[in-house]
């Protein structure tokens, strides 16, 4: 049976390896160009890739080997588990899978090509964010916020059709809905994730209320309006997913004339993590038609790792560069000898943890001294403010993820409910932001992740938990540092060596829970996150 499995994997990889590479490359090209022909090629290749995973003969053989119980080799067992879940996800009529891919591609193209129209001129997302952050006029931020929300009606109907189609596929495969299936096929139990989110809600609620009072006081003064008149457009970004700049410390000015690309390369080099090859293949600056967000992609489940960004010289994009190349070093340093199926991170949230561990450093005063070059005096002057900024960012983000997780879960459980009302009910409950008056628009549909990265967002918060757990472990056991607030890891190659050995190199050899215990000596816990940002 082991020989049969080996032969099966060999035959499968002869199809998967080149086709996966071509599909990922087509997506990369489409994200950069926004051209119909590139999206069309991506759609065609995605269908071909899905046809491999939906192959009934392959699945029957894989199920036979899995059910035999005769395979004991850990690497083969892990490959069977991951392959079985990947195939199960696609065991429905090919026509349904083609329809799903076509819808997904069309929706992504609409997001990719949408530009905000403001006062008769097209502006990009960076420019919208600048208005929301810098303007002191309520009418001006409201106009920019509402202009951005125009993407909602463009895609909402298609997303709802896609949600119902995903549910239809999931029910045929024996699941209650797509949300449940998505978590379970990614080795997460829905009840356990919900319990953890309830715990985090309880942990963060009271301290967030205190932070929110300070934020509202600042914004009320900024706009010259009563706190009771504050609405979503006053919170300095499109979703209140990032903390408003309420501090007297402006972190942006540290990066105003800096080369973010060089800072990122230099920092990772100091850890013994070389990203020059990744940067050379990446696309980091704005251009017409290009995806306005940021992501990292491993083109070939191997050494071709790339990052897409739209850099501006500010703290947000410094965070994003450190974040995305955190994904990049994870992918790059996975053991090249591992089989194709295991040559990926242990889980979505383990790679998010690395990205977040590094992304946080853009507001770390020690990192600013080590990389940007501020003086000891300035570092001392800004340390408490920097921590408060990071703490507020984490609390604001954790409450935002509550909205996303609970919205998607409820949407897939009942897609025919009033989703517009559900969205604002959750925003009011978890972010404590008042909904716009007399507004009934699909504002939920303006968040691209709901359509293109479904049932993914909760992994960001799980990643934050693991990032804190890794920070404390590395500080205590690898570099013997007592002050996690002022730890940048700069030029400490032992940190890079630890991450390579314990996190990156194993790839997906271990289930995420085993990987974390092997790396830190204990199971994933919320207590380090609470210790860092709540206690």
C-alpha positions in Angstrom: 0.0 0.0 0.0 2.9 2.3 0.7 4.2 1.7 -2.8 0.8 2.3 -4.2 0.6 5.6 -2.3 4.1 6.6 -3.6 3.1 5.9 -7.2 -0.2 7.8 -6.7 1.6 10.9 -5.4 4.1 10.8 -8.2 1.4 10.7 -10.9 -0.6 13.4 -9.1 2.4 15.7 -8.7 3.3 15.4 -12.4 -0.1 17.2 -13.0 -0.2 19.4 -10.0 3.3 20.9 -9.9 3.3 22.6 -13.4 -0.4 23.4 -13.3 -0.2 25.1 -9.8 2.7 27.1 -11.0 0.9 28.3 -14.1 -2.2 29.1 -12.1 -0.4 31.2 -9.5 1.6 33.0 -12.2 -1.6 33.8 -14.0 -3.1 35.2 -10.8 0.1 37.3 -10.2 0.0 38.7 -13.7 -3.8 39.5 -13.4 -3.3 41.2 -10.1 -0.6 43.5 -11.6 -2.3 44.3 -14.9 -6.0 44.1 -14.2 -6.4 43.0 -17.8 -9.3 40.9 -18.9 -7.1 38.4 -20.8 -5.0 37.8 -17.7 -8.0 37.1 -15.5 -9.4 34.9 -18.3 -6.2 32.8 -18.3 -6.3 32.6 -14.5 -9.9 31.4 -14.6 -9.1 28.7 -17.2 -6.1 27.4 -15.3 -8.1 27.5 -12.0 -10.7 25.3 -13.6 -8.0 22.9 -14.9 -6.5 22.7 -11.4 -9.9 22.1 -9.8 -10.5 19.3 -12.3 -7.4 17.5 -11.0 -8.7 17.7 -7.4 -12.2 16.7 -8.5 -11.0 13.6 -10.3 -13.2 10.8 -9.0 -10.7 8.0 -9.8 -7.9 9.8 -7.9 -10.2 10.4 -4.9 -11.4 6.8 -4.8 -7.8 5.6 -4.8 -6.8 8.1 -2.1 -9.7 7.2 0.1 -8.9 3.5 -0.3 -5.4 4.1 0.9 -6.5 6.3 3.7 -9.2 3.9 4.9 -6.8 0.9 4.8 -5.0 2.1 7.9 -1.8 0.5 6.8 0.3 3.6 6.3 2.4 4.4 9.3 5.1 6.7 7.9 4.4 10.2 9.4 5.3 12.1 6.2 3.0 9.9 4.1 0.2 10.1 6.8 0.4 13.9 6.7 0.3 14.0 2.9 -2.7 11.7 2.9 -4.5 14.0 5.4 -3.9 17.2 3.4 -4.6 15.6 0.0 -7.8 14.0 1.2 -9.1 17.3 2.5 -8.1 19.1 -0.7 -9.9 16.5 -2.8 -12.9 16.3 -0.6 -13.4 20.1 -1.1 -13.9 19.4 -4.8 -16.0 16.2 -5.0 -19.0 17.8 -6.6 -20.3 18.1 -10.2 -17.6 19.9 -12.3 -20.2 22.3 -13.6 -20.7 23.6 -10.0 -17.0 24.1 -9.6 -16.6 25.9 -12.9 -19.5 28.1 -12.0 -17.9 28.9 -8.6 -14.5 29.7 -10.2 -16.1 31.9 -12.9 -18.0 33.9 -10.2 -14.9 34.3 -8.0 -12.8 35.5 -10.9 -15.4 38.0 -12.1 -15.8 39.4 -8.6 -12.1 39.7 -8.1 -11.8 41.5 -11.4 -14.4 44.0 -10.4 -12.6 44.7 -7.1 -9.3 45.0 -8.9 -10.5 47.5 -11.5 -12.7 49.6 -9.2 -11.5 53.1 -8.5 -13.2 55.6 -6.2 -14.7 58.6 -8.1 -14.5 61.7 -6.0 -15.5 65.2 -7.2 -15.3 63.9 -10.8 -11.8 62.4 -10.4 -10.6 58.8 -10.0 -8.5 58.2 -6.8 -7.0 55.0 -5.4 -7.4 53.4 -2.0 -4.2 55.1 -0.7 -5.7 58.5 -1.5 -9.0 57.6 0.2 -7.1 56.6 3.3 -5.1 59.9 3.3 -8.3 61.9 3.2 -9.9 59.9 6.0 -6.8 60.3 8.1 -5.9 63.9 7.4 -9.1 65.8 6.9 -10.7 67.8 9.7 -14.0 68.3 7.9 -16.9 65.9 8.5 -18.5 66.5 5.1 -15.2 65.8 3.3 -14.5 62.4 5.1 -18.1 61.4 4.7 -17.9 62.1 1.0 -14.7 60.0 0.6 -16.1 57.2 2.7 -19.3 57.0 0.8 -17.5 57.2 -2.5 -15.4 54.1 -1.5 -18.6 52.2 -0.6 -19.8 52.5 -4.1 -18.1 49.2 -4.8 -20.7 47.5 -2.6 -23.6 47.6 -5.0 -21.3 46.6 -7.9 -20.4 43.2 -6.3 -23.1 42.5 -3.6 -25.5 40.5 -5.9 -22.6 38.4 -7.3 -21.2 37.7 -3.8 -24.6 36.6 -2.5 -24.9 34.2 -5.4 -21.4 32.9 -4.7 -22.2 32.4 -1.0 -25.2 30.3 -1.9 -23.2 28.4 -4.4 -20.5 27.7 -1.9 -23.1 26.5 0.6 -24.7 24.3 -2.1 -21.4 22.6 -2.7 -20.7 22.2 1.0 -24.0 20.6 1.7 -23.5 18.1 -1.1 -20.2 17.2 0.6 -21.9 16.6 4.0 -21.4 19.9 5.8 -23.9 22.3 7.2 -22.5 25.2 5.2 -19.4 26.6 3.6 -18.1 28.3 6.8 -18.2 25.0 8.7 -16.6 23.2 5.8 -13.9 25.7 5.4 -12.8 25.6 9.0 -13.0 21.8 9.3 -11.0 21.2 6.1 -8.4 23.5 7.5 -8.0 21.6 10.7 -10.1 23.9 12.9 -13.2 23.0 14.8 -15.9 25.7 14.5 -17.0 25.4 18.1 -13.5 25.8 19.4 -12.8 28.9 17.2 -16.1 30.4 18.4 -15.2 29.7 22.0 -11.8 31.3 21.6 -13.4 34.4 20.0 -15.9 34.6 23.0 -12.9 34.4 25.3 -11.1 37.2 23.4 -14.3 39.3 23.4 -14.5 39.1 27.2 -10.8 39.8 27.6 -10.7 42.9 25.4 -14.1 44.4 25.9 -13.5 46.5 29.0 -10.1 47.8 28.0 -11.4 48.6 24.6 -14.3 50.6 26.1 -11.6 52.7 27.8 -9.6 53.1 24.6 -12.7 53.9 22.7 -13.6 56.7 25.1 -10.2 58.3 24.5 -10.6 57.9 20.7 -14.0 59.4 20.6 -12.9 62.4 22.8 -10.0 63.0 20.3 -12.2 62.7 17.2 -14.9 64.9 18.7 -12.4 67.7 19.2 -10.8 67.1 15.8 -14.0 67.5 13.9 -15.6 70.0 16.3 -18.8 67.8 16.8 -20.4 66.1 19.7 -19.3 62.5 20.4 -22.9 61.4 19.7 -22.5 62.6 16.1 -19.4 60.5 15.4 -20.0 58.0 12.5 -17.9 55.4 10.7 -16.2 58.0 8.4 -14.7 59.8 11.3 -12.5 56.9 12.4 -9.7 57.7 10.0 -9.9 54.5 7.8 -12.5 52.7 5.8 -13.5 50.1 8.4 -12.0 51.2 11.8 -9.7 48.2 11.5 -6.7 50.3 12.3 -6.3 52.6 15.2 -7.0 56.3 14.5 -3.9 58.5 15.0 -4.9 60.0 18.3 -1.4 60.2 19.7 0.7 63.3 19.6 3.4 61.1 18.1 3.3 60.9 14.3 5.0 57.7 13.3 4.7 58.5 9.6 7.4 61.2 9.8 10.0 58.6 10.6 9.4 57.1 7.2 8.7 60.2 5.1 11.9 60.3 3.2 13.0 56.7 3.8 13.4 53.8 1.3 11.0 51.2 2.7 12.3 48.6 0.3 15.9 49.0 1.6 14.8 49.1 5.3 13.0 45.8 4.8 15.9 44.1 3.1 18.4 45.4 5.7 16.2 44.2 8.6 15.7 40.7 7.4 19.4 40.4 6.4 20.3 41.2 10.0 18.3 38.2 11.1 20.1 36.0 8.6 17.1 35.9 6.3 18.0 37.0 2.8 15.0 38.5 0.8 16.9 40.1 -2.1 15.8 37.4 -4.4 12.2 37.8 -3.2 12.3 41.6 -3.7 13.7 41.3 -7.2 10.6 39.2 -8.3 8.1 41.4 -6.4 6.0 44.3 -7.5 6.0 47.0 -4.8 4.7 50.3 -6.2 1.4 51.7 -7.5 0.5 51.4 -11.2 -2.8 51.7 -13.2 -5.0 48.6 -13.0 -3.0 47.0 -10.3 -4.5 45.3 -7.2 -4.5 48.0 -4.5 -4.0 45.7 -1.6 -1.0 43.6 -0.6 -0.2 39.9 -0.6 2.6 37.4 -0.7 2.4 34.4 -3.1 4.5 31.3 -3.6 4.3 30.7 -7.3 5.6 27.1 -7.3 5.4 25.8 -3.7 9.1 26.2 -3.8 11.6 29.0 -4.3 9.6 31.5 -6.4 8.2 33.7 -3.7 6.8 37.2 -4.5 5.1 40.1 -2.8 2.7 42.7 -4.2 2.5 46.1 -2.4 1.6 49.7 -3.2 4.3 51.4 -1.2 4.0 54.9 0.2 6.6 56.3 2.6 4.5 56.0 5.8 4.2 53.7 8.8 1.3 51.7 7.4 3.3 50.6 4.4 6.4 49.9 6.5 4.2 47.6 8.6 2.9 46.0 5.5 6.3 45.5 4.0 7.6 43.8 7.1 4.3 41.8 7.3 4.3 40.6 3.7 8.0 39.7 3.6 7.4 37.8 6.9 5.1 35.6 4.8 7.9 35.6 2.2 10.7 34.3 4.5 8.4 31.6 5.9 7.8 30.3 2.4 11.4 30.7 1.2 12.9 28.8 4.1 10.6 25.8 4.0 12.8 22.7 3.5 13.2 22.4 -0.3 13.5 18.6 0.2 9.9 18.3 1.4 7.3 16.8 -0.9 5.2 19.3 -2.9 2.1 18.8 -0.7 4.1 19.6 2.5 6.0 22.5 1.0 3.7 25.2 2.6 3.2 26.6 6.0 1.7 24.4 8.7 -1.4 26.5 8.7 -2.8 29.8 7.4 -2.5 31.4 10.8 1.1 30.2 11.5 2.3 32.2 8.5 0.1 35.1 9.6 1.8 34.9 13.1 5.2 35.4 11.5 3.9 38.3 9.3 2.4 40.0 12.4 5.4 39.4 14.6 7.5 41.5 12.2 4.8 43.9 11.1 4.4 45.2 14.6 8.0 46.4 14.6 7.1 49.5 12.5 5.9 51.1 15.8 8.7 49.7 18.0 11.1 52.5 19.3 14.0 50.1 19.5 13.4 49.0 15.9 13.3 52.7 14.9 16.6 53.3 16.5 18.2 50.1 15.0 16.9 50.7 11.5 15.9 54.3 11.1 18.6 55.7 13.4 16.8 57.8 16.1 18.8 58.8 19.2 18.7 57.3 22.7 16.9 60.4 23.9 14.2 60.2 21.3 13.8 56.5 21.8 13.2 57.2 25.5 10.9 60.0 24.8 8.6 58.0 22.5 8.7 54.6 24.1 5.5 54.9 26.2 3.7 56.5 23.3 4.8 53.8 20.9 3.5 51.1 23.2 0.2 52.8 23.6 -0.1 53.1 19.8 0.6 49.4 19.3 -1.7 48.5 22.1 -4.5 50.6 20.7 -3.9 49.1 17.2 -4.2 45.6 18.6 -7.4 46.3 20.5 -9.0 48.0 17.6 -8.0 45.2 15.2 -9.2 42.5 17.6 -12.6 44.0 17.8 -12.7 44.4 14.0 -11.9 40.7 13.5 -14.8 39.9 15.8 -17.1 41.6 13.3 -15.6 39.8 10.3 -15.7 36.4 11.9 -19.2 36.6 13.2 -20.5 38.2 10.0 -19.2 35.5 7.8 -20.3 32.7 10.1 -23.9 34.2 10.3 -24.0 35.0 6.6 -23.2 31.4 5.6 -25.7 30.1 8.2 -28.4 32.2 6.7 -27.6 34.1 3.5 -31.2 35.3 3.0 -31.2 37.4 6.2 -30.8 41.2 6.1 -27.1 41.3 5.7 -26.9 45.1 5.6 -28.5 45.2 9.1 -26.4 42.3 10.3 -23.2 44.1 9.4 -24.1 47.3 11.3 -25.5 45.3 14.3 -22.0 43.7 14.6 -20.1 46.9 14.1 -22.1 48.6 16.8 -21.7 45.6 19.2 -18.0 44.9 18.8 -16.5 48.1 17.5 -19.0 50.4 19.3 -19.3 52.6 16.2 -22.8 54.0 15.4 -24.2 53.0 12.0 -24.9 55.8 9.5 -28.3 57.3 9.7 -30.9 56.1 7.2 -28.4 54.0 5.3 -29.4 50.6 3.7 -26.5 49.7 1.5 -24.4 46.5 1.2 -21.4 48.0 3.0 -20.4 44.4 4.0 -19.6 43.8 0.3 -17.0 46.5 0.2 -14.6 44.3 2.2 -12.8 42.3 -0.5 -11.9 39.4 1.9 -15.5 38.3 2.2 -15.6 37.4 -1.5 -12.0 36.5 -2.4 -10.6 35.1 0.9 -13.7 33.6 2.5 -13.7 32.4 6.1 -10.0 33.4 6.4 -10.1 36.6 8.6 -10.3 34.9 12.0 -6.8 33.5 11.2 -5.4 37.0 11.5 -6.4 37.2 15.1 -5.2 33.6 15.8 -1.9 34.8 14.2 -1.8 37.7 16.6 -2.1 35.3 19.5 0.7 33.1 18.2 2.9 36.2 17.4 2.7 37.2 21.1 3.4 33.7 22.2 6.5 33.5 19.9 7.7 36.9 21.0 7.7 35.9 24.7 9.3 32.5 24.0 12.1 34.0 21.8 12.8 36.8 24.2 13.0 34.4 27.2 14.7 31.4 25.6 16.5 32.4 22.5 18.0 35.9 23.1 17.4 36.1 26.9 15.8 39.5 26.8 13.6 40.7 29.7 11.9 43.6 27.9 9.6 42.5 25.1 8.4 46.1 24.6 11.9 47.1 23.5 12.9 44.0 21.6 13.4 44.5 17.8 15.5 41.3 17.1 17.6 43.5 14.9 20.9 41.9 13.9 20.2 38.8 16.0 20.8 36.0 13.7 19.9 33.5 16.4 16.3 34.6 16.0 16.3 33.8 12.3 18.0 30.5 13.0 15.3 29.6 15.5 12.5 30.5 13.2 14.0 28.6 10.3 14.6 25.5 12.4 11.3 25.4 14.5 8.7 27.2 12.3 9.8 27.5 8.6 11.8 24.4 7.7 9.1 21.9 8.8 6.6 23.3 6.3 3.4 21.4 6.8 5.0 18.3 8.2 3.2 18.8 11.5 -0.4 19.7 12.4 -0.4 23.3 13.5 -1.0 22.4 17.2 2.0 20.0 17.2 4.2 22.6 15.4 3.4 25.2 18.1 4.1 22.8 21.0 7.4 21.7 19.4 8.4 25.4 18.9 7.3 26.9 22.2 6.7 24.0 24.6 3.0 24.6 25.0 -0.3 24.8 23.2 -1.6 27.9 21.5 -2.7 30.3 24.2 -4.4 33.7 24.5 -2.5 34.5 27.7 0.6 36.0 26.0 -1.5 38.3 23.9 -3.4 39.3 27.0 -0.2 39.8 28.9 1.2 42.0 26.2 -1.8 44.1 25.4 -4.6 43.7 28.0 -3.2 43.1 31.5 
